[in-house]
Structure formats: C-alpha cells, structure tokens
Amino acid sequence: MQLHPILTALRRNKVGAIVICVQMAITLAILCNALFIIEQRLASSARPTGTVEAELFAIDNEWVGAATDLPARARADIAALRSLPDVADAYSTASYPLENGGWLQGVAIKPNQDDETAQATTYFGDEHMLPTLGLKLVAGRNFNAVDIGEHTSNEAPVYPGIIVTRALADKLFPDGSALGRSVYIESPDRGMPIVGIVDRLAAPWTRIEAADVYENSVIEPFRYADKAGSYMVRAKPHRLAAAMQAAQVKLDEVNGARVLSKVRSFAQLRATAYRDDRGLAIILGVVCAALVAVTAFGIVGLTSYWVAQRRRQIGIRRALGATRSAIVRYFQIENLLIAGVSAGLGAGLAVSINLWMVQGFAMTRLSPGYVLAGAVLVLLLGQVSVLWPALRAASIAPALATRGA
C-alpha cells in the first residue's frame, strides 16, 4: 500500500492526529515510569530477610513501674519461653528485621578513620540468636555463652567479638579477609574482631531508599534488658499459632507487671512493613489501567470520526475493487505511523521524567527495557484500538457510501 494517500489524509486531519499522538506519548511516558516504580516496590517487598520467617514471631514487651532487676527479668522471660513445648528457641533483643526501627552506625576498618567505610544495622543477641532466626553461618563461629554480656541503656558495652553479614564483610574487606579482622563502630580506637559471618540478615528498615544498607548488619553479643524491648521466638514447625498464644500466657504468669504491646508473626510484620509499597503499586496500577483505557477510547473515537468523514472516499475505493482487508490495512498503517511518532516522543519524555525523579527523589534510573516494552505496548494498543473502526469502515457498501455523500 502506498503511503502518499495516508500522509495526505493525515495532513488534512492534522489536529486530530496531533491530539492522539500527544495522548499516546504521554501514556507511554507515564506507563514506563509507573510500571518501573511498581516493579521496584514489589521487588523490594519480596526481599528475603535471611530468617525462617514462617516459624518466627516477635513480642514487644514493656515493663510497668520501676524495675531495677531488668537483666534478671529478661533471663526469666527467655527461660520461660524456651520451656514451652511449641517453642524451639528464643532470645531478647532491641530490634529485629521488618520492624522499621533500630540503630544504623558507621563502620570503619582503621582506628580513628575520618570517614566510615560502610553503614550497618546493629543487632543485639546471645548464642541463641542464630538458631532462633535460622541464620546460616558461612564462616567462623557462633557466640559462646562466655561471650554474652548484659546490655542495658545505662551500661557501656564491651565487645569480645561480633558477627557480621556476608554483604557487610565483602563491603569492608573485598579481598575476602574479613574473618578475624577488627572493625571500629562505637569507639574510633577500640576494635571489635569479627568472629563469624552469616549469609544474610536484613536491616529493620524496609524503605527503598535504604536498599544499599539492607543486608549490612552487625550482631553484638549482648542479652538486651531494658524497660522496653523485644523477644524473638521461633516456633516448632507448624506450631506458630499455638506458640504465639502460649507465649503470651506464659509471660503473664512469670510477671504480670508488663504490657505486651505487640505480638506479631513475621507474615504480619512483612504485611505491615510493606503496606505502603503495596498500596502505591495498586494505585499506580489503577492509574495505568485508566490511562490505557482513556487512550484506547480516544483512538477509537477519533478513528470512528475519520471513518464517518471518509465514507465517500472509502466507497469509491470499494467500488474500484479495494478489498475489505485493504481498507482495514489502510487504517492500521495510518495508526501505526501516528503510534510510531508517539513512541519516539514518549520514550524521550519517559527518560526526561525519570531523570527528574532521579535528581529530585533519588530514584533509580529507568531501565531501557521498560522504554522498549512501553513503546511496543503503545504500538499494540493503537492497532487493537483501531481495529473495530477499521472493520466498520471495511463493511461500508460501495453504493451506500457514494450515494449522497
């Protein structure tokens, strides 16, 4: 089919063509960035924590009134939890993954270093922390009972050794020599030897801006005891619900002068932690669907208008022997030309919007694959949307089209 008649028709109807072109370009730009953000959010919400989430739950405990024997209370609570028939292990801590709260500190590899080498989450735990969370030790050893100290808010800690994640170890010592090396966290001149490396332990923060420190974690050998703290409990397989219920009853029996503010499984923690991400993904998905629908209806409406305007032209072509498929192909090629221009403009607009978000909101650069996928989607959308009006045009009888047109 020759392009000259199509280009001539577009010049005669350039306002409508420009409107559809701009609409499709804007749709492409928004779709690319929206789908990219949705993919980032969903990927973020699916990140593993390195723990056996299906068997874990967290208890947030706060003591009522003056309490001067906090370490003894913490030890009694942990012993009581470990004694439950549905509980595999437990330990006390100040924070845990998916909590969205904790300590983020700079880590240096030299004494009195001006700038830290990396940032990492600090967790407190005893020798039961690794088996409770199900962490995989890839190098070194776990803490021993003699390594564990009591940590309260008024006590200056001493570090006999720490355990770090593989990600942090590789960040600090890219040559693979992290085990046995000392790092400097709270004190610029007092090193802490790395005695063990675990495969993965996620930070408490789930916001996507913290992705670069998500797996940078340090475990310090302390049994956390404070007025407000948490107990991490691992249930035996398929006994999570029973363990959660029994744990609350048991703790009240041990000492009723407390408030168990939250008792949540890791499934509940994950749902809460990524609620905003899922909400944003749903909203953007609805916006994308609405935008595609509006664009499709715009193409259908404009093409139908063009068909009504060109009834005489279509009738003449049909009388001269043009087949129905030739008429359909005419409108498809016409739409393909408009969509092609739209794809080029939309791709440039999509990249421009992404660069603006990268500079203003620290977003990730848009992958070229999303621009290509968006362009293909816009081209397909145009072809599908123009099909119905094109079929209507092809069904016009030559005599009816030419009579009085």
Helices and strands as residue ranges (DSSP letters): H 4-12, H 14-45, G 53-55, E 56-63, H 70-82, E 87-93, E 103-107, E 118-125, H 129-133, E 137-140, G 145-147, E 149-151, E 162-165, H 166-172, E 182-183, E 192-198, G 208-213, E 217-224, E 228-235, H 240-254, E 258-265, H 266-273, H 275-309, H 311-319, H 324-361, H 368-394, H 398-402
